Amino acid sequence: MKSYADSKNCAREKTLVKGDTVMLKRDFKGNKLSTIYDPRLRTVTNTKGPMVTVTGNVTRNISRFKKIDSQHPSASFDDEVEELEETPWIVDTPQTTSPVKPNTPTKPSHEAIANKPTTPLPLPSMSKIRERRVTRQPLRFRDYEC
């Protein structure tokens, strides 16, 4: 029965060996934006049947781990950061704009904005307001007097 279900679900065995790089599934999700797996990469230190121990003395079932290939982008992230820090950032941009004269304000100053006369917004006239429909008082309130 189990073999039939496994074949229908395309199930396959996980094999982790000592030295593999893995990510550990979180015990609980903090909120809906947090990831399922802890982003810290860990290395397998010991395996015994379905139990796997990784760096930091964390022992869990093999189903709680996700194997990361050495070709995976997150596995070489630290190397890429070091390369980017060493790479000088040179951007060739053609200067097609004319140079700006110094002390020439391009935006109006705060004083000019504050001293600008303001006109009040016109209020809508009563003819432009949409009329409400006429409603009758319910019959049960007919004998009620204020």
C-alpha positions in Angstrom: 0.0 0.0 0.0 2.8 2.5 0.9 4.8 1.7 -2.2 1.7 2.4 -4.4 1.2 5.8 -2.7 4.9 6.6 -3.0 4.9 5.8 -6.7 1.8 7.9 -7.3 3.3 10.9 -5.4 6.7 10.6 -7.1 8.3 10.2 -3.6 12.0 9.7 -3.4 14.4 9.1 -0.5 16.5 12.0 0.9 20.1 11.2 1.3 22.3 13.5 3.3 25.9 12.6 4.0 28.5 14.2 6.2 29.7 17.5 4.8 26.5 18.4 2.8 25.3 22.0 3.1 21.7 22.2 4.2 19.0 24.6 5.4 16.9 23.8 8.4 13.1 24.2 8.4 11.8 26.6 11.0 9.9 25.1 13.9 7.3 27.9 13.6 6.7 30.8 11.2 7.0 34.2 12.9 4.6 35.9 10.4 3.5 35.6 6.8 6.5 37.3 5.5 9.1 35.0 7.1 10.6 32.2 5.1 9.9 28.5 5.7 13.6 27.7 6.0 16.2 29.4 8.2 18.5 31.3 5.8 21.6 30.3 7.7 23.5 27.5 5.9 24.6 24.6 8.0 26.8 21.6 7.4 25.9 18.0 8.2 28.2 16.6 11.0 26.5 13.2 11.7 23.7 11.0 10.4 22.1 8.0 12.1 19.1 6.6 10.2 16.6 9.4 9.6 18.2 11.6 12.3 20.6 14.3 11.1 22.9 16.4 13.2 24.2 19.7 11.8 26.6 22.4 13.0 25.4 24.0 16.3 24.4 20.6 17.7 21.0 20.7 16.1 19.5 17.2 15.6 16.3 16.8 13.6 14.6 14.3 11.3 15.8 14.3 7.7 12.5 15.7 6.5 13.3 19.0 8.3 16.3 19.7 6.1 16.7 21.0 2.5 19.9 20.1 0.7 21.7 23.0 -1.0 23.8 22.3 -4.0 27.2 23.9 -4.3 26.0 25.5 -7.5 23.1 27.2 -5.7 23.4 31.0 -5.6 23.0 31.3 -1.9 25.8 28.8 -1.3 28.4 31.2 -2.9 26.8 34.4 -1.6 29.8 35.2 0.7 32.2 34.8 -2.2 30.1 37.2 -4.4 30.1 39.8 -1.7 33.8 39.8 -1.4 34.2 40.1 -5.2 31.7 43.0 -5.2 33.6 44.8 -2.5 36.9 44.6 -4.5 35.3 45.6 -7.8 35.5 49.4 -8.4 32.2 50.9 -9.5 32.9 53.0 -12.6 30.0 54.3 -14.5 30.5 56.0 -17.8 27.8 58.6 -18.3 27.9 61.0 -21.2 27.4 64.6 -20.1 24.7 65.9 -22.4 23.3 68.4 -20.0 24.7 71.9 -19.7 26.5 72.7 -16.4 24.3 74.5 -13.8 25.4 77.9 -12.7 26.3 78.0 -9.0 23.9 79.9 -6.7 21.0 79.6 -9.2 18.0 78.2 -7.4 16.2 75.6 -9.5 13.3 75.1 -7.0 11.3 77.9 -5.4 12.5 78.6 -1.9 10.5 78.1 1.2 10.0 81.8 1.6 8.5 82.2 -1.8 6.1 79.3 -1.2 5.1 80.7 2.2 4.5 84.3 0.8 2.5 83.1 -2.2 -1.1 84.2 -1.8 -3.5 81.4 -1.5 -7.1 81.5 -2.7 -9.7 79.6 -0.7 -11.4 76.7 -2.5 -14.9 77.5 -3.6 -17.7 75.6 -1.7 -20.1 73.6 -3.7 -23.4 75.3 -4.3 -26.6 73.7 -3.0 -27.8 73.1 -6.6 -24.8 70.8 -7.3 -25.4 68.6 -4.2 -27.3 65.5 -5.1 -30.8 65.4 -3.7 -31.9 62.7 -1.4 -35.0 60.6 -2.1 -38.1 61.3 -0.1 -38.8 58.6 2.6 -41.8 58.0 4.7 -41.9 57.3 8.4 -42.6 53.6 9.2 -46.2 52.9 10.3 -45.2 51.7 13.7 -44.0 55.2 14.6 -47.1 57.0 13.4 -48.6 57.4 16.9 -45.3 58.5 18.4 -45.0 62.1 19.5 -41.9 64.0 20.2 
